[in-house]
């Protein structure tokens, strides 16, 4: 487990390289901020002993200017650190989100079948947000407060090692607490991410299926189910809060013993004779100042571990093998001679074939319909052609060439599909028809819309083909969505047209007209 997180950290750190200059500026800002605070504490001894005790007017006169200069530099260094890390963190997260989004576009259909949309969306949104927190807020605290601890310890030992030795007892105990808390944070962080994925998944499921929920009176069931999921998420977060609070409180209690030891040693006769007021004030102030960075280091550790856990989750997706695309054949056009040769197929995790010794020869210009019971494999057969699924045995050819030998993008450019579940994007009707077509004229879009009987209802709309369809075509009827999908396939004008129950929601006249176009196979 430790090795995995070490590898994750190194991989995450590699994302900093393109923004190294910004990171260096932020690092200077963080170290400068900590150094200024340490400098201010260390000069207390001069102010008290030389200024107040010795009545040195020059020291007292310089003190106001010193304070102004210190706080000015403190503000400059704080701006450098905050802006620099914010810039680096936001760029890293943007890059990771882009890589994650692009990766999901290349993952095989079988991967998306096995993963819920909610969980994948959670990785793009929630997980990357945790990484940004780790790259900015958490990293700033770790570096700045860590430097503060080192600086304050140096000041304490420089002014009086006898008083400061009490703090040495604190270090190993704090290290043990931090080690335990770090492991605990990682476990809880993983549970929180899983819980957030469930919240996102269930929310997405409710929004996409709200009509069914209303129709069948499932509000109570969904409400109770979401409450359980939501409450589980709350419980995991509270475990994080409890762990964080107990660790901070423990360190503060332990630090109080070290502070008490300093006060006890200071009160001894041999110390009173050699200890100046300024030295005592510096050591005591440094020790009091140590409590804040120690508290923040323990607290921010949770953010850092959550970021590492999130990064590990994101990298797991990025490491999934993309769609197989080893083919080299590219053709501008094909005739569309499609052949299935002794194809066998069984779904992953099962030994029973859903398709056995299937052979079919479809000549160019012909229409073939596959008829059978639901679940008999008609849709699966159609999904072999664009290589969404792969047969366990047998092969499929187009014009005599095995489809696996085709370059994937080129293969799919020769195929137009209209599936059972029509997918429309939140855009205009015209843009949905022309989706994926880089070079297409308005006249061609209108002609495809006419052939698919889309104009019959768009002519009644105020904006015609430029009407927005809403989320997945929510503003349209089922038949209207199917007509748009058919128009999209017509515009593609591919030699192989696959219709998978593409006319189930159309009226009889429209279905008859559209069925005259070439189709193979039809579910």
N, C-alpha and C positions, 0 to 999 in steps of 0.2 A: 504493500500500500504506500509506504514512504517513498519507495523508488518511483512509483507511478506519479505521485505528486511532485517529486523532484524533476521528473521528465516533463511534466506539465508546466512547471515553473520556467524551465529552460526554454521550452517551446513558446511560451507566452512572452518571455523576455526577448525572443528573437523578433517579435513584432515591433520592438522599440527602434531597431536599427534604422529604418527610413526616417525616423523622427528623432535621431540621436541628438542633434543640435538643440532642439527644444527641451529634451530631457536633461541635457547638461546645464542649460539655463535654469531649469527647475531645480536641479540638484544644487547649484550654486546658491539659489534663493533659499532652499531648505537649510543648508548648512550655515549660510550667512545669518538667517533668522535665529537659529539656535545659538550661534556664536555671539550675536549681539546680546541675547538674554544672559548668557554666561558672563560676558564682559561686564554687563551692568551689575550683576551680583558680586563679581570679584572686586569692583571698585567701591563697594560699600565700605570696605576696610579703610581705604584711603580717605573717604569722606568723613568717617567717624573719628579715626585716630588722628589724621593730619589736619582735618578741617575743624571739627567740633572740639576734640580734646586739646589739640595744640593751638587752637584759635588762629589757624592759618587762613587769612582773608583771601589769598590768591586761590586756594583750593575751593573755598566756599563760593567765590565769584565765578569760578569756572564750572561749578556744578550745574547751574541752569542750562548753560550752553551744551554741556555734555549730555544732559537729559534730552534736549531738543534734537541733537544730532543722533543720539541712539534711537529715538523713536522714529525719526525720519528714515534712517537706514533700515530699521525694523519693518516699516511700511513698504519700502522699496523691495526688500528681500521677500516679504510676504506676497507681494504682487507677482514677482518673478516666479515664485514657487507655485502659487495658485494658478496663474494663467498658463505657465509652462506645462504643468502636469495636466491641467484641464484640456489643453490643446493636444497633448500627446495621447491622453486617455480617450478623448472623443474620436480622434483619428484612428486609433487602434480598434475601437469598438465599431466604428463605421466600416473599416476594412473587414473585420471578422463577420459582421452582419452581412456584408456584400458576399463574402466567400461562402457563408452558410446558405444564403438565399440561392446563389448560383449552384452550389453543390446539390441542394434539394431539387433543383431543376434537372439535374443530370442523374439522380438516383433512379434505379429501376422501379418499375411499377410494383413489383413484389415487395419492395421495402415500404412504399407508401401504403400498400395493403395491410402491412403488419403494424404500422405505427399510426397513432391517432393524430389528426390534424391539430388538436389542442396542444398535445405534447410538443409537436414540432414548432408551433407558433410560440409556445412558451420559451423555447430555446432561442428563437430570434429576438424576442422581447425581454423576458425576465432574466434569462441567463446572461445575455450580453450586458444588461444593466448592472448585474452583480460584478461582471468583469470590469466595467467602467469605474465602479466604486473602488475596486481593488487597485486599479491603475492610477487613480487620482487621490481620493480621500485617504484610503488605507495606506498607500505607499508614502504619501506626504507625512502622515502621522508616524509611520515606522521610521522613516529616515530622520525627520526633524526632531521628534521626541527622543529617538535613540541617540542622536548627536547631543541633545540636551543632557541626557543622563550621563554620557561619557564626559561632557564638559564640566558638569557640576561636580562629578566625582573627582575630576582632576583639580578643580578649584579647592575642594574640601581638603584633599590630601596635601596640596601645595601649602595651604595656610596652617593646617594642623593635622598631621597624620594620626596623632594620639586620639583626637576626638573622632576622626573619620573612620578609624578601624572598626567601630561598631557596625558600620554599614556593610562591611564585608560579610557578616553573618546573613544579611538579607539576600545577597545575590544568589546563592545556591537554592534557597527556599523559593525565591521568585522563579528561578529557572525551572524547578520541578513543577510549580503550579502552571506556568505557561505551557510546558510540555504536555501536561495532562489536558489542559483546557484546549490546546490546539487539536488534539485527537478528537476530543468531544465535539468541538466546533465542526470538524470535517464530517463527522457522522450526522450531526443534526442538519448541516447545510445540505447534504445529499437528500435527507428526508424532506426538507423544505422545498427543494427544487422539484421533487417528485409530487409533493402536495400541490404546488403551484401548477404543475402540468395537469393534474387532475381537475383543479379549479378551472383552468382555461379550457380543457377538453369538455367538461360538463357544461360550461357556459356556451361554448361554440355549438354543442349538441342541442342545447335548449333553444338557441336562436335559430338554428337551421330547421328544427323540427317543431316550432311553436304552434303551427297549425294542427299538427297531429295531436299535440298535447291538449290544445283547446277542444278539439273534436272528441277526444276520448276521455276528457276530464282528468288528465294526468297532472294537474297543477299541484295537488297535495303531495303526490308521490315524488315529483321532481323537486319540490320545495324541501321535503324531508331529506331527500338524497343529497341535495346541494348543501343543506345544513350540516350533514355528517362530514362531507368533504371539506367544507369551509371551516368547521370546528377542528378537524384534524390538522389543517394548516395552522390554525391559531395555536393549537397545543404545541406544535413543533416550534413555532416562533417563541412561545413562552418558555420552552426548554432552553432556547438560545438566550433569552433574557435572564433566566435564573442562573445559568452557567456563567454568564458575563458578570452579573451582579455579585455572585458569591466569590468569584475570582478576584474582583476589584476589592471587595470588602476584606478578603483574607490578606491581600497584600498591604492594605492600609493598616490593618491591625498589627501585622508583623513589623511594618515600618514604624509604628508607634513605639514598639519596644526599642528599636534602634535609636529613635529620638529621645526616649527616656534615658537610654544609656549615655547619650551625649550630655544630657543635662546632669546626670549623676557624676560623670567624669569631670565635668566643668566645675562642679561644686567641691571637688577635692582640694585640700590646702596647697598641694604641690602644683596644681594647675592654676589656681587663682593668682599665684605669684608671677606666672609667666604669660598668662593669657590676657591679651588686650581686648577691650570692648569691641573693636572693629573686627578682630579675628573671630571672636565668638559669634558676632552678628553674621559674618559671612558664612561660617560653618552651619549655623542654625538656619539661616535663610536658604542656603543651598539644600539642606536636608528637607526643609518644608517644600521647597520648589520641586524636589525629586518626586513627591507624592503625585503631582499632577501628570508628569510624563509617564510614570509607572502605571497610573490608572488608565491613561489613554492608550498606552501600548497593549495593555491587557484587553481593553475594550475593543480596540480596532483590530485585534487579532481575529475576531469573529468575522469582520468584513473581509479581511484578507483571505481567510480560509474559505469563505463563501465564494469569493472571486475565483480561487483556485479550483474549487469543486465545479463551479459553473464552466470554467475554461475546459476542464476535463470532459464535461458533458458535451460541450461544443465540438471539441476535437474528436470525440467518438463519432459524431456525425460526419465531420470532415474526412475521417479515415475510412468511412464506408466506401466500398468499391463502386464506382460509377457504372452506368450502363456499358455493357461490352460493345466496343466499337472497333473491332479489328479488321473489318472489311475494307477492301481497296477498290472495289468496282464502283465507278460513278458513270452514270448515263444521263444524257440530257432528256431522252425520252425512252419509254419502253412500250412494247405492244400490249402488254398486260396479260400474257399467257401464264396463268397461275395454276400450279400443280402441287397437290398434297400427296406425299408418297409414304404409305405405311406409318402414319404418325401415331405415336402413343404418348399419353400424358397423364401424370398423376400429380396432384397438388403436394406441396412441400409438407413433410410430416406424415404422409399417408402412403400406403403401398398399393392401394386400389386405383387402377386406371379409370379415369372418367372418359377417356378417349382411347380406343383400341384399334390398331390397324386401319386407321382412317386414310382413305385415298380418294382423291377427287381431281379431275382435270377440267379446268375452266378455260375455254378458248376466248381470245379477244373478241369483243363485240357481243358476247352472250350474257344472259342473266341467269343466275342460279340462286334458288331459294333453299335454305336449310329449314326443315320443319321438324319439330319434335317437342317433347315435353320440356317444361321449365327445369333447368338444371341438367339437361342432357349434354351440354357442352357446346351449344351453338355459338354463344358469345366468346367462349374460350378459343374456339377455332378461328374466329375473326380476329382475335387478339394476337394470334401467331404471326399474321401477315406483317404488321408494323413492328414485330419483335418486342411486344410488351411481355409476352411469355415465350418460353422455348420448349419445344417438344422434348420428351425424354428419349424418344427414338424416332427414326424417320427424318425426312427432310421436306422442305418446301422450296419450290423454285419459281422464279419469274423469268419468262422467256428462256428457260433452260439453265439459268444461273441460280445457285443456292442463295437464298435471301441473306444468309449469314456472311456471304462474301461481299455484300453491298456495304458501302459506307452508310452509316445509319441515317444521317440527315438526307442523303441522296435517296435512300430507299423510301423514306417516308414522304419525300416530295412527289413520289409517283402514286401516292395513296390518298384518297379523301374518305373521311369517316364521319358518320353520324351515329352516335351511340344512343343507348337507351336513355341515359340521363344527360340531357342537353346542358352544356356549360356555357353561360354567357357572362361577359365581363361588364363591370359597372362603367359602361361607355355608351356611345350612341349605337343605334341599330346599324348604320352604315359601317362604322368601325368594327362592329362585331362580325359583320359579313366579310369584311376585308381583312380580318385578323390573320396575321402572319404573312400577308401578301405585301411585299415591299414596293412592287411596281404595278399599280392597278389604277385605272381611271374611274372617275365618278360614273361615267356611262356604263362601264363594265359592272360596277356594283349595282346600278339600277336595273341592268338587264338580268343579272342573277336574281335580284329581288323580285322581278316580274315573273320569271320562270318558276320561282318557288312560291308564288302567290303572296309575297310579303307586302307588295304594294296595295293589295286589297284592304289591309287594315292601316297601313302607314299613311295612305291618302286621307284618312279620316283624322289623323293626328295633326296638331298645330305645327309641329316641327318636322313632320314627315320622317324621312330616314335619319334625321339628325336628333330624333327623340332619344333621351337617355332611358335605358332599360332597367336601371336599379340593380341592386345586389343580386347577381345570378339571374337577371331577368324577372325580378319579383313583380315588376309593374306590368308584366305581360301574362297572357294566358298560356297554358301548356301547348296548345296548338300553335300559337304565335311564336313561341320559343322554338318549336320544332321547325317551323317554316324558315326562321332565320338560320338555324343550323344547316338545313338543306341548301339554302342560298349560299352559305359559306362553302359547302362542298361543291356546289355547281360552279362557283367562281374559281375554285382551285383547278377545275377542269383536268383532273387526273385520270389516267387510263384505268385505274382500279378504284371503284367506288364501293364502299362497304356501308350498308345500312343495317343497323342493329335495332329493330323495332322502331325505325325512324319516323313512321307515319301513324303511330298508335293514337296520337291525340288529334289527328287531322280529321276534317270532315270528309265525307266520301268522295266528293268531286275533286278536292285537292289531292287526296291520297291516290286517286286514279291517275291524275295528271303527273304526279311526281313519280309514280311507280314505273312510268314508261322509260325512265332513265336507266342506264346499266347499273346493276347492283350485284355484289357478291361479297360474302354470304349474307343472308338476311335473317335476323333472329326475330 
